[in-house]
Amino acid sequence: MCFAGRHSERVKGLIVLDTAPVATASDKVAMTLNTIQSIKALDVEGKSKKAALEVVQSKFQDKGIANMISNNLAYTEADNHATVRWCVNLDAIIDNLEHLCGFEPASDKFQGPTFFLNGEKSV
């Protein structure tokens, strides 16, 4: 949405999935940072997928949240896919969270064809 507003000449159409770009409140940024640091601290690398999931579930009892976190584990090729590692760069997310949560509105509005898909509890 930001890109379309800034460079509408380069965008033919836009599909917006669930969330509009808005700045995140600093207390939510801090809470998110704490959660990501908790995820990073989990001792899952080098474990089987099942064992790693058990570690995640011990910290995050909500099964949906635990499964979402576990979806960021990938099998390692070095040991013939027997163990897992994080497939996202958690350090990069932690180091850049302030930038990821920030937002500068575009100077123009995109006037092209746009499709919005909102979740049930979207604001």
Buried (B, 14 or more C-beta within 10 A) or exposed (E): BEEBBBEBEEBEEBEBEEEEBEEBEEEEBEEBBEEBEEBBEBEBEBBEBEBBBBBBBEEBEEEEBBEEBBEBBEBBEEEEEEBBBBEBEBEEBBEEBEEEBEEEEBEEEBEEEEEEEEEEEEE
